Amino acid sequence: MFSASYLLLPLLLVSYVSAHGFVHEISVEGGPTLTGAVPSDQRQKGNFAIRQIKSAFPNKGAKNPALNCGPGAFAASAVATIQPGAKLSFDWRAADLNAWPHDTGPSLTYLASCGNTPCNEFDSTKAKWFKIGQQGQKPNSNKWFQGDLMKGAKATATIPSNIAPGNYLIRHEIIALHLAIDKGGAEFYPACAQVKIGGSGTGTPSADELVSFPGAYSDTDPGIFLPDNSQFSKGNYKFPGPAIAKLAASNGNAGAPADTTTTTKASGTSGTAKPTSTKSASSVGATKACKLRKSKTTKAAREAAAAPTAEVYPPPYEPRHAPPRLRRARRQCAPGQRLIDLSASHLAASSSSLVFMGLHAGSLPS
């Protein structure tokens, strides 16, 4: 017999181990590839140009200071030299370097001038940012380019070809919207890199195109709080923040497609991750629990399931966070039914050892 308290403990402890992420690399067309340090409370040694963040967990709340360059971001030691017009490719990974786990919401790219200060010495909280690119839903579709990142693709942006030379911070972010039906549910994942742009351009943003982070967004912005499902319909999404700066608009950065030419699997994955399905559960008898096949539970699996994690992040039963095999099985269940996974492979995975989706403790078996 199971008890509710016993079942919920591993569920809460393990459910979000690898369900969040960071920018692992930035590739510059015709230039360097910048590798970022894995998130950690301890500043990592190395010649990094991407600012290291302390945690890969999501940042919630539009006024959260972590929206600047990420939670506890350290100034990096290096500054990369790039040229105007260069295409940037952002390799997003889960915290364990597996594939990026989310598929709903936009990516946005900003620049900020560091002035005469080298960007490895610049205080990013004083930065004034202007938008140079954004990617949202695919043309004539309600699917997001972010979903391609789960298959190994990279988000992209282009440095304006006419930008004035100088010291700049690049701020690239993903806003995950799978929980945005609730106010404050959007998840923000910002990342910053330090560059020096060459060339002889003269383009600069106007004062009304500049914003601060935090400050550029509100928790009630249409592109951040989406209580109505129609806002996810094709063509209805409204990007948050300022418009793309005029000096960047001519580069085709508005809603540019993700780089789908890169199909290399994320390091450590045994297969290519698939985008989350948006299909609803089918209707079946509501009096029985939907159970996945039970397999032999090994000692290693039980130990993996019982291992504590660094952070617990609710709600653990949100369907979009479930592993693909559970999402497929969930479609066979009616709303309110129990979905129970007792397999050894799932116990050993980085998700919950027992996942109940759409339930609360009162409906668990005792």
N, C-alpha and C positions, 0 to 999 in steps of 0.2 A: 504494500500500500504506500502511496505517496502522500506527503503532507504539503500543504501550500507553502509553508515557510521553507521547507527543504528544496522545493522546486524553484522558488524564486531566487534563492541565494546565488546559485551558479548563473542563472539568467542575468541578474543584475551585474555580476562581477565580470563576465566574460564577453558580453554581447558586442561591445564596440572596440575591441582590441585594435583592429586594423582598419576600421571603417572611416578613417579620416586621413588627411595627407598634407603634402607640401610639394613645392617645386624642387625636383631632384636635379634637373639640368636645364640650362638655357643654351640652345644652339644658335649661333649667329651665322647667317649665310655669308660665306666669304670671310669668316672671322673665327674667333675662338668658340669653344664649347665650355660653358661655365658650369661647374658642378657645385652643388650646395651641400653643406654639412647636414647630417641627419639631426632632426630636432632633439635638443637635450638641454637640461638646466645648466650643464657645464659647457663653457665656450670651447669649441673644438679647435685644435691647432691645424693650420693649413693655409694655403694661399687662395682663399675663397673671395669671390666678388659678389656672391649672393649672400645676403644677410641671414645668419642662422637664427631660427626661431627656437623658443624653449619647448614648445608643445605643438603637436600636429592635430590636436583636438580642435573642433570648430569654435569659432568666436561668435557669440550671439549678442545682439543688441547693437543698433547702429551707432550708438555713442560710446561703444567699448573702445578704450585706448588701443587695444590690439589691432584695430582696423587700420592703424597707421602702416606698419610693415610686418605685422604678425606679433604674436604674444612674446614679449620680452626680447624682441629682435636685437641682436648684437651688431654693431657696425663691423663690416667685414674688413679684412686687411688689404685686399687687392682692389684695383680699379681696371676694368677691361676697356680696351680701345676698340670702338666700332665706328662704322661709317654711315652717313645719311643714306636712307633708302634700304638699309639692311633688313632682311626678313628675320624675325625672331621666332624660334620654336620653343615652347615651354613643355617640358616633360614632367607631368604631374604623376606622383606616386602615392600610394598608401604609406603610412609611417614605417611599415616593415619592408618597403620597397616593392611590394606586389602592385598589381594594377590599381589605378584610381577607382574608387568604389561607387561614385555617384553619377547620375545621368540626367539630372534635371536642374536647369538654371544656366545663367550666362557666365562668360568670362569677360573681363574688362581690363584694359591696359592703359596706364597713365605714365607721364613723365613729369619730373620736377627738376628745375635748375638748382644746382648746389652753389651757384654764383662762382666766386673766386676760390671757394673752399673746396679742396679735394673731397670727393664724396665719401671716402673712407673716414673722414673727420667731421662729416656734416650731420647735424642733428635733424633727423627726419621729421620730428614733431613740428618743426618750423617750415616744412616744405609746403609749397603751393603747387598743386598738381593740375595738369591739364590732360584730358582724355585723348588718346591717339587711336584707340581701336576697341571693338567689342564684338563678341560672337554670341548668338542666341539660338533661336530655333532655325532649323533648316528651311529653305524656301518651300512654300506650299506644304508644310508639314508641321505637326505638333511635336516632332522629335527634336531633341537638342543636340548641337554639336558636342556638348559635354559628354554625351553618351559614347562618342567615338573614342574618348580618352580611355574608356574601360577596355577598349580593344587594342590599345597601344598607340593610338594617334596622338598628336600633339596640338595644343592650342597655338595660335599664331598671331603675330602682330607685325607691323612694319614701321620702322623709324621714318618719320617724315623726310622726304628727299631734300626739302629746302630748309631744314631746321638749322638754326645758328649753332656753330660749334661751341663746345664747352663741357662742363661737368654736369652730369644728370643722374638722377635716380630713376630707375624703371620700377614701377609698381604694377604688378600683374596679380589679378585675383579671380577666384571662382566664388560665385554666390550659389550655394546649393539650396534649392527651393522645395525639396521633398516634404518639408514640415512647415512650409510658409503659409499654409491655410490658417495657422494660428499666429497672432501678432507676436513678434519676437522669435518666431520659429526659424527664420532664415539663418543659414550657416555661412559665415564669411571666412575665406581662406586667402589672406593677402600674402604676397612675397615681394621683396625688394632686391634689386641688384644695382651695383655701382658701376657706372660707365663714364667714359670720356668720348664724346662724339667729335669726329674730325670734320673736314670739309670746309666750305666757304659760304654756306648758306646764310640767309638773313632772317629766316622765319622765326617768329616768336609768338606766343599766345597773347591774346588780349586779356585785360584785367578781369572781364566778366566771364572768362573761360576757366579761371583758376578756382580751385577748391582746396579745402583742408580735410585731413583724415585723422580722427573722426570729425564729422561735421558735414560731409557731402551728402550723406544719406539720412533718412528718417525711417523709423520702424513702420511707418504707415505709408511709405512710398508705394505706388502701384506695382513697381517691379520687385518689391521686397515682401510685401504683405499681400497675399493672393487668396482671400477667403472664398472667392467665387471661382469654381473650376473653369468657367468660360475664359478666364484670364490666361489659362494654359493653352487655349485653342490657337491654331495656327494664325499668325498675323496679329494676334491681340496683345502680345507681350510688349511692355514698355520698359526700356532699359532705365535703371536708376542713374542718378548723378547728372553731370552736365552733358551737353551735346559734345560730339567729337570736335576738337579744336579745328578751326578753318585750315590751319597749315597742314593738318593731317588728313582732312577729308578727301583730298585729291588722290591719296594713296590707296583708296579702296578699302580702308580699314573698317568701315561701318558694316558690321554683320558678316565679315569675311569668313569663309568656311574654314573649319579645322583642317590641319594637315593630315589627311587620310592616307598619304603615301607611305607613312611610317607604320609598319605593322609588326615591328619587333616586339616580342612578348616582354612584359616587365620582368625584371630579375627576380628569380625565385618562384615564379608561377609555373604551374604544371600545365596550364592551358590558357587560352585567351578568354578573358572575362567577357560576359555577354551583358548588353544593356538590360536594365530592369524592365520587365513587362509592365504595361499599364492596364492590362486586361483585368476585369473584375472577376471575383470568384463565381464559379458556376453554382447553380442551385441544386443541392442534393439534400437528402434527409437530414434534418437538423437535430435529431435526437442522439446521434452517435458521434463519437470523436473521430476525426480523421487522423490516422496514425501512419507514419512512415515505417518502412520495414525495419525491424529490430535486428541488429547484427551483434556478433560477439563483442563484448566490451572488454578491452584489454586493460591491463594495469596502467600502461602508459597513457591510454585515453582518459582513464579516470583521474590520473594525476594532472593531466593537462587541463581537464575540466575544472579541477578544484584549485588550480593555481590562481592567486590573486592578481589583479591588474592595477595599473597606476591610477585609473580614473573610471568612475561609473557615470554614464551619460544617458538619461532617459529620453524618450520612452523606449524600452527595450523591445517592444512588440511591434514597432513601426514596420510595415511590410517591406518597404523599399530597402531596409537595412539587412533583411534576411539573405542568407546564401541562396544562389540560384536554384538549387534543388528544392529548398523549402518554398521559394516563390512559385515554382512550378506545381508543387503539391497543393499549395494554398488555393489554387484555382479550382481544385476539386471539392473544396469545402464551402458550405454556405456560411454567411455572416453569423457569428456567434458560436460556430463550432470550434472545438479544440484541435489544434494542429500540434502533434507531439512527435518529436524526433528523438528516438532512443538509440540511434546507430552509433557505433564506435567511431566511425570516421568523423561524424559531426561533433562528438565529444572532444575529439582531439584537435578540432579546427579552432580558429580564432573567434568563433561566434559562440553563442550560448550553447550549453550542453543540453538544454531543453527549452525550446522556443514556443511560446504561446503568442499568437498574433490576434489582436482584437479582443483580448480577454482582460479581466481584472482578477484579483486574487480570489474573490468570492466564488468564481466559477471553476476553480481548479479542483481536481480530484483530491479527496482526503484519504 
